[in-house]
Every structure is written in C-alpha cells, then in structure tokens.
Amino acid sequence: MKKKGLALHWKIVLGIVLGLLFGFLMKNFELKDFVVDWVKPFGTVFINLLKMIAVPLIIVSLIVGLADLKDISKLSRLGGRTVLFYLGTTFFAVSLGLVLANIVKPGSYINQEARESLLSNFAGDASQKIELAQKAKESGPLQPLVDIVPENIFTAMGDNSSMLQVILFVVLIGIGLILIEEEKAKPVVDFFKGMNDVILKIIDIIMLFSPYGVFALMAALMVEIPGFSTLGALAIYGLTVLLGLVIMAFLFYPTLLVLFAKVSPKRFFKAMAPAQLLAFSTSSSAATLPVTMECVTDNLGVDEEVSSFVLPLGATVNMDGTSLYQAVAAIFIAQAMLPYSLDFSTQAMIVITATLASIGSAAVPSAGMVMLVIVLGQAGIPEAGLALIFAIDRPLDMCRTVVNITSDAAVATIVAKSVGKLNSKES
C-alpha cells in the first residue's frame, strides 16, 4: 500500500513558518538585500505562474460551465442569486467594520508623535493613490460600466486587472454556444473541455512549487516589514480590522453555510485550507483563483458550471475583507485627524460608497487603497490620512484576501445548493 505524503495545506503552513523564521534571522543579521535579491524572486515567479494560468482557467471553465447549462434562463437565475449574495455579504462587511471602529475607537490610541511620523514617512505613497483616485473620479460615474466592455479582448486577456472584461466576453461565447444547434456547438465545447483538463493539470504542477514560493514570499515580508515601534502605534487599528475579519470568516460565513447550504463549518474549512493559506501568502485573489476553484469543485462538491461562473466573478467584484477594512480605516483616519466625530448620515454614506466601490474597483490599479481614497473624499475625511495606514497594510492585506476568497467560496456553495448543483456527500 502506497504511503500518503504530507497534505498540501500542511506543506504550505510549513513554508509560511520556515519563511518567517528565515526572514527574521536574515533581518537580524542585516542581510535584507540577500533576501530581496536572491529569495524574493522565487516568490514573485510563483505568483506570476498562478496569475499566468488564471485567465486561461476562467475562459475554458466558464465556457464549459455555461455551455452545459443549455438554457439561458438557468444563467439568469444563477447570475441573479450570485449578485444578490455578493451584495449582501459586502453590505454586512462594511456595516460590521463601522460598528467595530465606533466601539473600539482605534484612532484615539495614536499619539501626536506617531501621527506626524507616519504622515511624513508615507506621504509619497499616499499621494500616488490619491492621484489614481482623482483620475478615477474624473472619468465619470458610469466609467466602471464602460470599462467592463473591452475594446480589444486580446488586450484584456493580457491584464489580470481586466478580468471583468474577459468574463463578459466569455459569457457571450457561452450564450452563443447555448443558442446554436447542439451538434455545431459540440466540437467547440469538446475542445474547451480538453483544454480545461490540461489547465487543471498545469495547476497541479504549479502547486508542487507552492511551499517554496510561499517560503520566499514570507521571508521577503519579514525583512521588508517596518519596525515594531511603528507597528505598535497602529496595533489597535490592526486588531480592530483583524477582529472584524475573524467574525466574518469564522461566524458569519459558517452561519450562512449552515442555514442556506447545510454544509458544516468543519467540512468547509478543511476543503478550503489550501486556497486560504495561499491567499494569505500571495495577498491576491486573482493569483489564488485557480486553487480556489479546485478546492470548491473537488473538495466541496460544487458543480463546475456553478464554480466557473461564481468564483471568477467573485474574485473581481466581491471584496468583503477589503470592504470591512475600508470602513475601519475610514473611521480610524477620521478619529486620528478630525476634531469631531462623523455623524450617522456620513457613516451611512460610507456603507453605500464602500459597497459600490468593491464592485467597481476591479478596473482600477491598487484597487483597495485607491477606492479607500474615494470613500474618504465622500465622507469629508482628509485624504492625506491614508499615509497613517500604509505601514501595517501588507499584513492586513494578507488577512483580508483570505476573507475575500472565503466569501467567494461560501457564496459559490450556497448558490450551488440553491440550484441543485451541490454534492452534499461529506469529503
């Protein structure tokens, strides 16, 4: 009998721990340049491999999934339920962030010295994001709608930030395959089914490299992270964001899964562990998408025609972790920089703006930070205050990416259950 090796998620955990320890040692021996020059590139290569395969995976899996629907009304029902749940979870995330920030008041814990230091050290980074946000605001209220339709689909395929454009194009191909005669559609569908199998095998090959890629990413994170004195000034803010993310991941989504999909939290987290660990390491929903789709389909039993539609869309428009962070960050910056508290109507507008921003953020580079600038501007909060949160943003970004992909997977499972496409057998 062949002995089974260590499970993938444990290999990734080992890579994370060893990478952090190695980075800590290198930082103490003042060998940061060695890690940046000779170790970090392997992590960058790993992320690029995942991003490289993400768009081809979306194209082939979505075409196969839509063609298998064989009915436009099924697509409409699938799309409607997906959007409804995505909007609902995002609205809850923003509201939770505001509630926690108002209770904890993290901005009141930052002193004058720390505030001036952060504003000075990260002013340049903040001004770049403010400039990008200004361009986004000047482009008009319907620009996100315009950005969904590509001028050239091949250009869109070459840019992971244009994933919505790719999804639109592929959905049109899928609809076309449904509408033409089945015998004419069959050769096209068979080709993409074959390509789907090939791409899934490529993902398996890439994932063999994952523990080493994660090791490199964690080592680089450790040597590049700011000093603990700087992080200490932002500890309460960071803990507030983390508390909200924990509530979302371990209370809110499990409750939804039990109520709407009859899936136990234990089964869900066991199935999603590889994708969640990878999301933590890469800080990228797009890079994690191939593994998210594999976990949801193979481990949770979601039918591919559901996962291939719901998950790519979620990776683009459903950013619960980012939305919660935007709400906490907005209140934190307001508390640190304004002499008065924000009234209820202003905070209600933050909920609306942050919810809409999470949908329209995909076409904007550095989406989370850029859209936060828009949220701050709408609420009358000084946009320069963005500099206050840069120092701690990377570790928080890792955590909120985990929540982003957890939300996508939970919604995919719930939608699959609602349309009778969930294998309920325990894995």
N, C-alpha and C positions, 0 to 999 in steps of 0.2 A: 504493500500500500504506500502510495506516494505521500511524503510528509509535506504538509502545507507550510508555506513561509509566513513571515510576519505580514499582517494585513496592511494595505496601502496607507490607511489613515494613521497607523502607528509609526510607519516609516516617515510620514510627513511630520508627525509630532517629534520624532527623534531628530529630524533635520532642523526643526524650529529650535529645539532646546540646545543642540550642539552648535548651531549657528550663532545663537545669542551668547553662549559661553565663549566661543571663539572670538566673536566681535568684542566682548567685554575685555578679554585678555589682550587683544591687539590694541584696543583703545588705551589700556593702562600701560602698555609697552610703547605707546606713541607710534604705532605702526598703521595709522589710519590710511596713509597713502597706499600701502601694500594691499589692504583690503579693497580699497576703491579701484585700484588699477588691475589687480590680479584675481580677485574673488568675485566682486560685484558683477563683472561682465557675464559670468556664468548664470547669474540670476536674471539678468536682462535678456540673455539668449532664451532662457526658459519661458519668460513672459512673452517674448516675441513669437516663440513656437506656438503657444496657446492662442495668441491673437491671430497668427497666420491661419490657423485652422478654423477659427470662429466663424468667419463669413462663409467659407465653403460649407461648413456644417449647417448653418442656418439655411442656405439656399437648398441643399439637397434634402434635408429633413423636412423643411416646410413644404416643399413641392410634393414630396411623397405623402406627407400627412394630409395636405389639402386635397390631393387627388383621390385619396382613399375615402374622403368624406362623401364624394359622389352626389352631393346635394348642397346647393347654395344656402338653403335655409339652416342647415347644420352649422355652416360657417358663421352665419349671422347670430345664431344662438350662442355659439362658442365665444365669439368676439364680444357680445353684449355682457355676458356673465364675467368674462375676464376683466373688462374695463371697469365694471361695477365694483368688483372686489378690489382691484388695484386702487381705485379712488377711495374706497372705504378704509383700507389699511393705511394709506398715506394720510388721510384726514385724521385718523386716530393717532398716528405717529406724531404729527405736528402738534396736535392738542395735548398729548402727553408731555411733549417737550416743554411746552409753555407752562403747564401745571407744575412740573418739577422745578423749572427755573424760578417760578414765582414763590415756590415753597422754600427752596434751598437758598435763593438769592446769591449765586456764586460771584456776581460782580462786586458784592460788598466785601469780599475777602481779599481783594487785590489792593495793595497799598500804592501810594503815590510813586514811590521809587521804582517798584516793579512795572507799573503802568508806563512811566516815562521811558524805562529801559526797553520794554517790548515795542512801544511805538517807534522808538528811534531805530532799533535793530532791524525791524521788519517793515519799515515804511516803504522800501523799494518793492518788496514782494506785494504789498497791499496795493500800491499804485498800479502795478501791472494788471491785477484783477479788476480794479476799478475802471481802468481804461477799456478792458474787454467788455465789462458790463455796460459801459456807456455806449459802445458800438452796438451791443445787443438791443439797448433801449431805443437808440436812434433808428433802428431798422424797421420799426413799426409794430403794432400789436399783432398783426397777422403773419409776421415773418416766420414764426415756427411752422405755420401751415404751409407756407411757400417752400420752406426748407425740406419738408417731407417728400416733395416731388423732385427727383433728380433731373438735372439737365442731361447728364451722361451716366448711365448705370455702371459703366466700367470704372469711371472715376469714383463713384460711390463705393464700389466693391473694394477699392484700394484704400479706404479710410474707415477705420472702425468707429469713428465718431459719427459716421453717416449710416448707421445700422438701420434707422427707421426708413431711409430711402430704399435700402436693399429689401427690407421686409415688404414695403409697398409693392415693389416690382415683382417679388416672388409671389405675393398673394395674387397679383393679377395673372401671373402664369398659372398658378393653381386653379384660379377661377376659369381660365381659358381651357385647361385640361378637363375640368368638370363639364363644361358646356359643349365640347366637341364630342364626336362619336367615340365610344369606348375603344373600338379597335384601332382608331387613329391615335388615341392617347396612350395606348398600351406600350408601344416601343419607347416613348419618351419617359413614361413612369418607370419602366423596367431599367432604363439607363440610370436614372437617378437613384433607384433602389440599390443598384450595383455600386454606384458611387458612394451611397450612404454607408454601405458595409465597409468599403475601402477607407473612408474617412474615420469611421469608428475604430478601425484597426490602427490607423495612424495615431489617433488619440491614445490608444493603449501603449503604443511605442513611446510617445512623448511623456506619458505618465511614469514610465520607468525611470526617467531622469528627474522626476519631481522632488525626491528627497534631497538631491544635490542642489537643484535650483533653489529650493526653499532655504537650504543651509546658507547659500550665497546671499540671498535676499536678507535674511535675518542678521548675518554678520555685518552687512553693509548698513542696515538700520541701526545697529548698536553703535557703530563708530561714528555715524552721522548725526545721531540724536543729540539735541542740546544738553547742556549740563543740568544736573539735578536741581541746582538753585533756581534756574529759570523755570523748570517744570514744576517745582514746588509752588511757585506763585500762582500757577494755573491748576493746582491739584483739585480744588473744589469744583471748578468748571469741568475738568475732565471726568471727575467722579460722577457729576450730575448727568453728563452725556452717557457714561457707561451704565448708570442705573437705569436710565430710560431704555437703552439698548437691551439690557438684561430682561427688563419687563416685557419688551416686545418679543424677544426670542424665546424666553422660557415660560411666559404666562399667556401672552396674547395669541401668538400663533398656535401653540398647543391647544388652547381653548377652542379656537376656530376649527382646528383639525378634528377634535373630538366631536364637536357639535355638528359640523357640516359634512365631514368625510368619514367619521367613525374610525379614524386612524390613531393609534396610541402614540403619545409623545416618544416613548422609548423606541418604537419602530422607526419613527420619522428621523430622530437624531442619529440613530445607528445607520440609517440609509444615507443620510446627508453628510456624515462626518468628513469624508474625503473632500467634498466640494467646499464645506465650511472652512476647513483648515487651509485649503488652497486660496480661498477668498481672503482669509486673514493674512496670508503670506504675500499675495500679489497686490492687494488693495484695488483689484479691478474686477468688476462684474463681467465685463466683456471677455477678459482672459480666462475667467473661471467658467464661462458659459458651456464649453464642451463637456467639462466634468459635471457640471450641474445637470445637464441634460441626461448624461449617462446614469447618474445617481437616481434621478427622478424616474427614468424609464425602467432601468434594470432592477433597482433596489426597492423603489416604492410601488412599482407596478402601474404607473401612469401610462396609458396608451400613447404611442409615438405621435399619433395625429393630434393629440392634445398638447403634449410637451413641446412639440416642434413649433407650435403656434404661440402658446402662452409664455414660454420661457424666453425666447428671443425678444418678444415684445416687453416682457418684464425687465430684462437686462437694460433696455433702452429707456423706459418711461417709469418704472416702478422703483423708487428710491426711498424706501421707508426710513432706513438708517440715516441717510443724508438729510431727509426732511426733518427728522427729530433733532438732528444736530444743528440744522439751520435755526430752528425755533429756540433751542437753548442758547446758541451763540448770539442770536439777535438780542435776547433779553440780557445775557451776560454783558455784552458790549454796551447796551443801554444803561445798565446798572453801574458800569465802571466809568462811563463818560458823561452821563446826563445828570443834572442836579434834581431831576424829578422822575417819578415813576410813569410808565406808559399806561394810559387808560384802557378800559375794556375794548372800546371800538378799535383802537390802534392794534391791540393784540389779536382781535378777531380778524383784522385785515392781514396780519402776519400769517394766520392759519390759511386764509384763502390764497394769498400770494405764494407761500411756500408749497402748498398743494399743487397749484398750477405750475410753479417753477420746476417741480420734479418731473412734470410731463414734458415741458418744453426745453429741458436742459440738455437733451442728448446732442443737439446740433451745435452746442457751444463748447469750445475748448475749456478745460479746467472747470467743468460744469458746476460742481458743488460750491466752490468758492465764488465763482462768477455770479451764480444765481443768488448766493447769500448777499452779495453787494446790492442786487436789485431789491431783495427783501428789506435790507437796512434802509435803502433810499426811500422806499414806500412808507416805512414807519417813521421817517424823520430821525433816524439814528445816524450819528456821524460815520460815514463810510470808512474813514481813516482808522476807525477802531478795529477794522479787520486785522490790522497788524498785531493786535493783542492775542490772537488765537493761532497764529502761524507756528509758533514753537512746538505746540503739542498736537498739531493737526495730523501728522503722519500716523502715530499710533492709534489715534481715534478713527482715522480713515480706514485702517485695517479692521477695526471692530465694526464700524458701520457698514462696510462692504459685506461682512458676514451676515448682518441683519438684512441687507438688500437681497442677497441670494436666498436666504432662508424664507423671506416673504414670497419671492418668486416661486419657490418650490411648494410652499404651503398653498398658495393660490392655485397652482397647477394641479395639485392633488384634489383640492376642493372642487374645482371646475370639472376635473375628470370624473369625480364621483357623481356630480350633478347631471352629467350626460351619459352615465353608464359606461365609462371608459377607464375604470379603476379596478385593477386586480386586487381584491381585498385579502388575498392569501398572505399570511404573515411570512416575511422573509427571514 
